[in-house]
Amino acid sequence: MSKVLLHDKYFQPYIAAAEIQQRIQEIAAEIDKDYAGLDPLFIGILNGSFVFAADLFRAVTIKAEISFIKLASYRGTSSTGNIITAIGLEDNLHDRHIIILEDIVDTGRTLFSFLPVIEQQSPASVRIAAFLSKPDARQHEVPLAYTGFEIPDKFVVGYGLDYDKLGRNLPELYILAD
Ligand code: IMP
């Protein structure tokens, strides 16, 4: 594998496709064990999670459902802070076991704002499965039940993640070259 150029930046190979697939199988096996008989509902956050969601969902063997949402955030008043709306969120999450699928948790701001929106519907449980986590970049604490890989605070692309819309189709993960 060699470097790729996306817009003005070079990215170098970081995590191989086979290693990613191996880790997906491990997480799916954990979910199979943790959620047997609970009929969980996966909620994938678009756009970035679509590749992770497709692979993880196909690796899970228990009875399960999946749906996708898109998040839009806008600035509210100074008392309400940042307001987040979930486009396409189903309104029947009551008593369901929810597994949120996210491509990467960076500062944690996105999920920190989104979790209360889910909790409002009083689901039976909510857990997060993140393909990637950057612990060193965290500003808001969010509990990650399943994490594919912990990575340094550097920009990555591929496997659904983009740099200004490009790179999502790369089957392996690439990191910004030095
Ligand atoms: P957070 O709200 O700071 O946790 O950011 C989460 C979102 O930022 C992710 O869903 C990605 O869309 C984006 N993001 C953060 N780091 C990266 C990266 O290294 N590559 C591509 N997208 C990223």
py3Dmol code that shows the C-alpha trace and the ligand (Angstrom):
import py3Dmol

protein = """\
ATOM      1  CA  MET A   1       0.000   0.000   0.000  1.00  0.00           C
ATOM      2  CA  SER A   2       1.289   3.435  -0.780  1.00  0.00           C
ATOM      3  CA  LYS A   3       0.468   7.006   0.075  1.00  0.00           C
ATOM      4  CA  VAL A   4      -2.700   8.588  -1.285  1.00  0.00           C
ATOM      5  CA  LEU A   5      -3.246  12.237  -2.164  1.00  0.00           C
ATOM      6  CA  LEU A   6      -6.611  13.728  -1.214  1.00  0.00           C
ATOM      7  CA  HIS A   7      -7.005  17.368  -2.182  1.00  0.00           C
ATOM      8  CA  ASP A   8      -3.761  18.959  -0.928  1.00  0.00           C
ATOM      9  CA  LYS A   9      -2.671  16.356   1.642  1.00  0.00           C
ATOM     10  CA  TYR A  10      -0.892  13.001   1.586  1.00  0.00           C
ATOM     11  CA  PHE A  11      -2.101  10.147   3.775  1.00  0.00           C
ATOM     12  CA  GLN A  12      -0.142   6.987   4.582  1.00  0.00           C
ATOM     13  CA  PRO A  13      -1.460   3.475   5.316  1.00  0.00           C
ATOM     14  CA  TYR A  14      -2.253   3.027   9.012  1.00  0.00           C
ATOM     15  CA  ILE A  15      -4.566   0.055   9.727  1.00  0.00           C
ATOM     16  CA  ALA A  16      -4.901  -2.692   7.092  1.00  0.00           C
ATOM     17  CA  ALA A  17      -8.287  -3.878   5.850  1.00  0.00           C
ATOM     18  CA  ALA A  18      -7.728  -7.410   7.212  1.00  0.00           C
ATOM     19  CA  GLU A  19      -6.950  -6.072  10.691  1.00  0.00           C
ATOM     20  CA  ILE A  20     -10.092  -3.932  10.608  1.00  0.00           C
ATOM     21  CA  GLN A  21     -12.212  -6.928   9.593  1.00  0.00           C
ATOM     22  CA  GLN A  22     -10.691  -9.040  12.365  1.00  0.00           C
ATOM     23  CA  ARG A  23     -11.588  -6.393  14.961  1.00  0.00           C
ATOM     24  CA  ILE A  24     -15.136  -6.075  13.576  1.00  0.00           C
ATOM     25  CA  GLN A  25     -15.602  -9.827  14.059  1.00  0.00           C
ATOM     26  CA  GLU A  26     -14.438  -9.523  17.688  1.00  0.00           C
ATOM     27  CA  ILE A  27     -16.852  -6.668  18.443  1.00  0.00           C
ATOM     28  CA  ALA A  28     -19.723  -8.511  16.729  1.00  0.00           C
ATOM     29  CA  ALA A  29     -19.034 -11.580  18.885  1.00  0.00           C
ATOM     30  CA  GLU A  30     -19.195  -9.407  22.033  1.00  0.00           C
ATOM     31  CA  ILE A  31     -22.478  -7.859  20.901  1.00  0.00           C
ATOM     32  CA  ASP A  32     -23.891 -11.306  20.092  1.00  0.00           C
ATOM     33  CA  LYS A  33     -23.086 -12.344  23.650  1.00  0.00           C
ATOM     34  CA  ASP A  34     -24.252  -9.128  25.370  1.00  0.00           C
ATOM     35  CA  TYR A  35     -27.526  -8.713  23.440  1.00  0.00           C
ATOM     36  CA  ALA A  36     -28.801 -12.247  22.815  1.00  0.00           C
ATOM     37  CA  GLY A  37     -32.595 -12.201  23.158  1.00  0.00           C
ATOM     38  CA  LEU A  38     -32.754  -8.390  23.484  1.00  0.00           C
ATOM     39  CA  ASP A  39     -33.477  -7.559  19.806  1.00  0.00           C
ATOM     40  CA  PRO A  40     -31.217  -4.448  19.826  1.00  0.00           C
ATOM     41  CA  LEU A  41     -31.726  -1.500  17.500  1.00  0.00           C
ATOM     42  CA  PHE A  42     -28.510  -0.177  15.946  1.00  0.00           C
ATOM     43  CA  ILE A  43     -28.587   3.508  15.056  1.00  0.00           C
ATOM     44  CA  GLY A  44     -25.845   4.514  12.620  1.00  0.00           C
ATOM     45  CA  ILE A  45     -24.824   8.163  12.479  1.00  0.00           C
ATOM     46  CA  LEU A  46     -24.369   9.292   8.897  1.00  0.00           C
ATOM     47  CA  ASN A  47     -22.307   9.918   6.928  1.00  0.00           C
ATOM     48  CA  GLY A  48     -19.131   8.494   8.449  1.00  0.00           C
ATOM     49  CA  SER A  49     -20.464   5.324  10.089  1.00  0.00           C
ATOM     50  CA  PHE A  50     -21.988   3.720   6.995  1.00  0.00           C
ATOM     51  CA  VAL A  51     -19.053   1.398   6.236  1.00  0.00           C
ATOM     52  CA  PHE A  52     -18.494   0.380   9.878  1.00  0.00           C
ATOM     53  CA  ALA A  53     -22.256  -0.105  10.306  1.00  0.00           C
ATOM     54  CA  ALA A  54     -22.565  -2.291   7.213  1.00  0.00           C
ATOM     55  CA  ASP A  55     -19.670  -4.550   8.227  1.00  0.00           C
ATOM     56  CA  LEU A  56     -20.567  -4.781  11.917  1.00  0.00           C
ATOM     57  CA  PHE A  57     -24.259  -5.381  11.268  1.00  0.00           C
ATOM     58  CA  ARG A  58     -23.514  -8.216   8.853  1.00  0.00           C
ATOM     59  CA  ALA A  59     -21.126  -9.795  11.366  1.00  0.00           C
ATOM     60  CA  VAL A  60     -23.732  -9.835  14.135  1.00  0.00           C
ATOM     61  CA  THR A  61     -25.760 -13.058  14.128  1.00  0.00           C
ATOM     62  CA  ILE A  62     -28.477 -12.349  16.729  1.00  0.00           C
ATOM     63  CA  LYS A  63     -31.869 -10.881  15.828  1.00  0.00           C
ATOM     64  CA  ALA A  64     -31.261  -7.141  15.401  1.00  0.00           C
ATOM     65  CA  GLU A  65     -32.525  -4.035  13.603  1.00  0.00           C
ATOM     66  CA  ILE A  66     -30.708  -1.055  12.100  1.00  0.00           C
ATOM     67  CA  SER A  67     -31.628   2.462  11.126  1.00  0.00           C
ATOM     68  CA  PHE A  68     -29.638   5.577  10.227  1.00  0.00           C
ATOM     69  CA  ILE A  69     -29.811   9.214  11.219  1.00  0.00           C
ATOM     70  CA  LYS A  70     -28.058  12.401  10.280  1.00  0.00           C
ATOM     71  CA  LEU A  71     -27.157  14.989  12.916  1.00  0.00           C
ATOM     72  CA  ALA A  72     -27.427  18.714  12.396  1.00  0.00           C
ATOM     73  CA  SER A  73     -26.226  21.116  15.049  1.00  0.00           C
ATOM     74  CA  TYR A  74     -26.864  24.788  15.337  1.00  0.00           C
ATOM     75  CA  ARG A  75     -26.155  27.434  17.940  1.00  0.00           C
ATOM     76  CA  GLY A  76     -29.031  28.064  20.308  1.00  0.00           C
ATOM     77  CA  THR A  77     -29.290  30.903  22.804  1.00  0.00           C
ATOM     78  CA  SER A  78     -26.576  31.270  25.422  1.00  0.00           C
ATOM     79  CA  SER A  79     -28.688  29.292  27.889  1.00  0.00           C
ATOM     80  CA  THR A  80     -29.499  26.406  25.557  1.00  0.00           C
ATOM     81  CA  GLY A  81     -25.971  26.191  24.065  1.00  0.00           C
ATOM     82  CA  ASN A  82     -25.521  23.987  21.028  1.00  0.00           C
ATOM     83  CA  ILE A  83     -28.741  22.368  19.863  1.00  0.00           C
ATOM     84  CA  ILE A  84     -28.588  19.108  17.985  1.00  0.00           C
ATOM     85  CA  THR A  85     -31.355  17.651  15.857  1.00  0.00           C
ATOM     86  CA  ALA A  86     -31.415  14.092  14.616  1.00  0.00           C
ATOM     87  CA  ILE A  87     -32.881  13.847  11.144  1.00  0.00           C
ATOM     88  CA  GLY A  88     -34.646  10.533  10.578  1.00  0.00           C
ATOM     89  CA  LEU A  89     -34.681   9.481  14.239  1.00  0.00           C
ATOM     90  CA  GLU A  90     -37.494   7.020  14.932  1.00  0.00           C
ATOM     91  CA  ASP A  91     -39.885   7.967  17.723  1.00  0.00           C
ATOM     92  CA  ASN A  92     -40.420   4.445  19.074  1.00  0.00           C
ATOM     93  CA  LEU A  93     -37.235   3.920  21.092  1.00  0.00           C
ATOM     94  CA  HIS A  94     -39.108   3.416  24.360  1.00  0.00           C
ATOM     95  CA  ASP A  95     -37.937   0.205  26.066  1.00  0.00           C
ATOM     96  CA  ARG A  96     -35.614  -0.637  23.166  1.00  0.00           C
ATOM     97  CA  HIS A  97     -31.957  -1.583  23.569  1.00  0.00           C
ATOM     98  CA  ILE A  98     -30.056   0.972  21.495  1.00  0.00           C
ATOM     99  CA  ILE A  99     -26.522   0.640  20.110  1.00  0.00           C
ATOM    100  CA  ILE A 100     -25.299   3.886  18.565  1.00  0.00           C
ATOM    101  CA  LEU A 101     -22.753   3.426  15.768  1.00  0.00           C
ATOM    102  CA  GLU A 102     -20.235   6.227  15.257  1.00  0.00           C
ATOM    103  CA  ASP A 103     -17.199   6.389  12.973  1.00  0.00           C
ATOM    104  CA  ILE A 104     -14.915   8.243  15.367  1.00  0.00           C
ATOM    105  CA  VAL A 105     -15.168   9.916  18.758  1.00  0.00           C
ATOM    106  CA  ASP A 106     -12.803  12.871  18.751  1.00  0.00           C
ATOM    107  CA  THR A 107     -13.658  15.691  21.216  1.00  0.00           C
ATOM    108  CA  GLY A 108     -16.822  13.776  22.164  1.00  0.00           C
ATOM    109  CA  ARG A 109     -18.958  16.857  21.548  1.00  0.00           C
ATOM    110  CA  THR A 110     -21.250  15.214  18.973  1.00  0.00           C
ATOM    111  CA  LEU A 111     -22.255  12.238  21.109  1.00  0.00           C
ATOM    112  CA  PHE A 112     -22.313  14.263  24.323  1.00  0.00           C
ATOM    113  CA  SER A 113     -25.020  16.459  22.748  1.00  0.00           C
ATOM    114  CA  PHE A 114     -26.826  13.599  21.045  1.00  0.00           C
ATOM    115  CA  LEU A 115     -27.153  11.128  23.943  1.00  0.00           C
ATOM    116  CA  PRO A 116     -29.805  13.224  25.796  1.00  0.00           C
ATOM    117  CA  VAL A 117     -31.921  13.247  22.616  1.00  0.00           C
ATOM    118  CA  ILE A 118     -32.020   9.439  22.734  1.00  0.00           C
ATOM    119  CA  GLU A 119     -32.480   9.294  26.521  1.00  0.00           C
ATOM    120  CA  GLN A 120     -35.575  11.503  26.200  1.00  0.00           C
ATOM    121  CA  GLN A 121     -37.440   8.530  24.725  1.00  0.00           C
ATOM    122  CA  SER A 122     -36.577   6.358  27.754  1.00  0.00           C
ATOM    123  CA  PRO A 123     -35.001   3.412  25.938  1.00  0.00           C
ATOM    124  CA  ALA A 124     -34.247   0.251  27.950  1.00  0.00           C
ATOM    125  CA  SER A 125     -30.496   0.848  27.457  1.00  0.00           C
ATOM    126  CA  VAL A 126     -28.084   2.892  25.329  1.00  0.00           C
ATOM    127  CA  ARG A 127     -24.525   1.959  24.434  1.00  0.00           C
ATOM    128  CA  ILE A 128     -22.062   3.362  21.926  1.00  0.00           C
ATOM    129  CA  ALA A 129     -19.957   1.384  19.461  1.00  0.00           C
ATOM    130  CA  ALA A 130     -17.283   3.566  17.885  1.00  0.00           C
ATOM    131  CA  PHE A 131     -14.988   2.363  15.134  1.00  0.00           C
ATOM    132  CA  LEU A 132     -12.265   4.760  16.331  1.00  0.00           C
ATOM    133  CA  SER A 133     -11.554   6.804  19.433  1.00  0.00           C
ATOM    134  CA  LYS A 134      -9.011   9.582  19.986  1.00  0.00           C
ATOM    135  CA  PRO A 135      -8.712   9.618  23.817  1.00  0.00           C
ATOM    136  CA  ASP A 136      -6.147  12.443  23.792  1.00  0.00           C
ATOM    137  CA  ALA A 137      -8.594  14.768  22.024  1.00  0.00           C
ATOM    138  CA  ARG A 138     -11.502  14.223  24.398  1.00  0.00           C
ATOM    139  CA  GLN A 139     -13.210  17.327  25.851  1.00  0.00           C
ATOM    140  CA  HIS A 140     -16.544  15.732  26.782  1.00  0.00           C
ATOM    141  CA  GLU A 141     -16.696  12.384  28.542  1.00  0.00           C
ATOM    142  CA  VAL A 142     -18.735   9.825  26.622  1.00  0.00           C
ATOM    143  CA  PRO A 143     -18.885   6.160  27.629  1.00  0.00           C
ATOM    144  CA  LEU A 144     -17.742   3.847  24.827  1.00  0.00           C
ATOM    145  CA  ALA A 145     -18.955   0.274  25.282  1.00  0.00           C
ATOM    146  CA  TYR A 146     -17.248  -1.021  22.131  1.00  0.00           C
ATOM    147  CA  THR A 147     -14.225   0.580  20.460  1.00  0.00           C
ATOM    148  CA  GLY A 148     -12.572  -0.672  17.299  1.00  0.00           C
ATOM    149  CA  PHE A 149      -9.223   1.078  17.746  1.00  0.00           C
ATOM    150  CA  GLU A 150      -7.827   3.823  19.949  1.00  0.00           C
ATOM    151  CA  ILE A 151      -5.657   6.123  17.850  1.00  0.00           C
ATOM    152  CA  PRO A 152      -3.479   9.206  18.484  1.00  0.00           C
ATOM    153  CA  ASP A 153      -4.872  12.721  17.997  1.00  0.00           C
ATOM    154  CA  LYS A 154      -4.106  12.781  14.265  1.00  0.00           C
ATOM    155  CA  PHE A 155      -6.372  13.083  11.240  1.00  0.00           C
ATOM    156  CA  VAL A 156      -7.355   9.807   9.580  1.00  0.00           C
ATOM    157  CA  VAL A 157      -9.349   8.878   6.469  1.00  0.00           C
ATOM    158  CA  GLY A 158     -10.774   5.769   4.863  1.00  0.00           C
ATOM    159  CA  TYR A 159     -13.281   3.101   5.905  1.00  0.00           C
ATOM    160  CA  GLY A 160     -16.070   5.693   5.777  1.00  0.00           C
ATOM    161  CA  LEU A 161     -14.099   8.659   7.121  1.00  0.00           C
ATOM    162  CA  ASP A 162     -13.399  11.589   4.855  1.00  0.00           C
ATOM    163  CA  TYR A 163     -11.116  14.555   4.370  1.00  0.00           C
ATOM    164  CA  ASP A 164     -13.382  17.221   2.869  1.00  0.00           C
ATOM    165  CA  LYS A 165     -15.643  14.566   1.309  1.00  0.00           C
ATOM    166  CA  LEU A 166     -12.867  12.400  -0.160  1.00  0.00           C
ATOM    167  CA  GLY A 167     -11.405   9.103   1.061  1.00  0.00           C
ATOM    168  CA  ARG A 168     -14.542   7.405   2.380  1.00  0.00           C
ATOM    169  CA  ASN A 169     -14.202   4.540  -0.127  1.00  0.00           C
ATOM    170  CA  LEU A 170     -10.686   3.478   0.922  1.00  0.00           C
ATOM    171  CA  PRO A 171     -11.032  -0.024   2.442  1.00  0.00           C
ATOM    172  CA  GLU A 172      -8.178   0.542   4.911  1.00  0.00           C
ATOM    173  CA  LEU A 173      -7.442   3.387   7.322  1.00  0.00           C
ATOM    174  CA  TYR A 174      -4.926   6.078   6.363  1.00  0.00           C
ATOM    175  CA  ILE A 175      -3.296   8.707   8.576  1.00  0.00           C
ATOM    176  CA  LEU A 176      -2.042  12.163   7.683  1.00  0.00           C
ATOM    177  CA  ALA A 177       1.543  11.765   6.470  1.00  0.00           C
ATOM    178  CA  ASP A 178       4.338  13.643   8.281  1.00  0.00           C
TER     179      ASP A 178
END
"""
ligand_1 = """\
23
IMP
P -16.422 14.944 17.915
O -17.774 15.570 18.060
O -15.308 15.938 18.127
O -16.237 13.693 18.753
O -16.231 14.588 16.394
C -16.863 13.551 15.773
C -16.886 13.765 14.275
O -15.767 14.532 13.784
C -16.783 12.422 13.588
O -18.050 11.823 13.466
C -16.138 12.773 12.275
O -17.125 13.131 11.334
C -15.272 13.978 12.580
N -13.837 13.603 12.742
C -13.127 13.706 13.879
N -11.856 13.275 13.689
C -11.780 12.879 12.404
C -10.693 12.311 11.603
O -9.551 12.083 12.041
N -11.010 12.017 10.305
C -12.251 12.238 9.770
N -13.258 12.757 10.483
C -13.037 13.081 11.790
"""
view = py3Dmol.view(width=600, height=400)
view.addModel(protein, "pdb")
view.setStyle({"model": 0}, {"cartoon": {"style": "trace"}})
view.addModel(ligand_1, "xyz")
view.setStyle({"model": 1}, {"stick": {}})
view.zoomTo()
view.show()
